[in-house]
């Protein structure tokens, strides 16, 4: 999480207007979801990976590690879609037979599972492009300009902040326990892990109260006031993004 935030502030596309990156990511994501054939999401996955690694300068090893995170969920999901359990004969069904029931796969099930897998992977690559190239403060700035409710924007901002508070608290407790050999054995690890879970809520709650006190001391009212850095539109990026999305839309329609 910390690395994602660091790359969002230090990538080569940081100076591009956040509205352009948000529009490009969301438009490409929509094309990936509505494309009738799996070829378009596969191309989107490759293009967004190229844009994230090549244009933004995100290390390829780190990007591939991020892609491995949703793989376990995707594999489990498509396995349930591909597998068929039935006691009726189906065309093309191949698998194991037991007590009159068949557990196997059909060509249609495999095709549907592959299609959903590629669509999901294409959508994830679009979101990774946005999260790795655009800081959260810029996304919130765009939401304010779009007249999103102030309460919603503040909730997103505070929730995002509390994620880092939670992670920092976990890291502090774990470091203190490890320094006292709290994870030297399996039994000690279970004991330390239980103490970490028990103390995490209390310490996080106290830190959230400290954060609220700091906000109140700085004149917090009904809306968080944040300085906005004006950023000009990047016409080369805008034209390239429009041409890419148009090409993907044509590909989706043709296939």
Residue pairs with C-beta under 8 A, 6 or more apart in sequence:
1 163
1 164
1 167
2 164
2 167
3 62
4 66
4 131
4 132
5 135
5 136
5 164
7 56
7 58
7 62
7 132
7 133
8 14
8 131
8 132
8 133
8 134
8 135
8 136
9 135
11 56
11 57
11 58
11 132
11 133
12 55
12 56
12 57
13 21
13 55
13 56
13 133
13 237
14 133
14 135
15 231
15 234
16 133
16 231
16 234
16 237
17 231
17 232
17 233
17 234
18 134
18 138
18 139
18 141
18 142
18 231
19 142
19 145
19 233
20 233
20 234
20 237
20 238
20 241
21 129
21 130
21 133
21 134
22 130
22 134
22 139
22 142
23 241
24 237
24 241
24 244
24 245
25 126
25 127
25 129
25 130
26 126
26 130
27 241
27 245
28 44
28 47
28 48
28 122
28 126
28 244
28 245
28 248
29 122
29 123
29 126
29 127
31 40
31 44
31 245
31 248
31 249
31 252
32 40
32 41
32 44
32 119
32 122
32 123
32 126
33 119
33 123
34 252
35 41
35 119
35 251
35 252
35 255
36 252
36 255
37 115
37 252
37 255
38 114
38 115
38 118
38 119
39 251
39 255
40 122
40 248
40 251
40 252
40 255
41 118
41 119
41 121
41 122
41 123
42 118
42 121
42 122
43 248
43 251
44 122
44 125
44 126
44 248
45 118
45 121
45 122
45 125
47 244
47 248
48 122
48 125
48 126
48 128
48 129
49 63
49 125
51 129
52 58
52 63
52 125
52 128
52 129
52 132
52 133
53 59
53 60
53 63
56 129
56 132
56 133
58 132
58 133
63 128
63 132
66 128
67 121
67 124
67 125
67 128
70 120
70 121
70 124
74 117
74 120
74 121
77 116
77 120
78 113
78 114
78 116
78 117
79 113
81 109
81 112
81 113
81 116
82 105
82 109
82 110
82 112
82 113
83 103
83 104
83 105
83 109
84 90
84 93
84 95
84 102
84 103
84 104
84 105
84 106
84 109
85 101
85 102
85 103
86 93
86 101
86 102
87 100
87 101
87 102
90 102
90 106
91 106
92 106
92 107
92 108
93 102
93 104
93 105
93 106
94 104
94 105
94 106
95 102
95 103
95 104
95 105
96 102
96 103
96 104
130 139
136 156
136 157
136 160
137 226
138 231
140 153
140 156
140 157
140 226
141 226
141 228
143 152
143 153
143 156
144 150
144 153
150 222
150 223
153 224
154 223
154 224
157 224
161 211
162 204
162 208
162 211
165 204
165 207
165 208
165 211
166 200
166 204
169 200
169 203
169 204
169 207
170 196
170 200
173 196
173 199
173 200
173 203
174 196
177 183
177 192
177 195
177 196
181 188
182 188
182 189
182 191
182 192
182 195
183 189
183 192
215 224
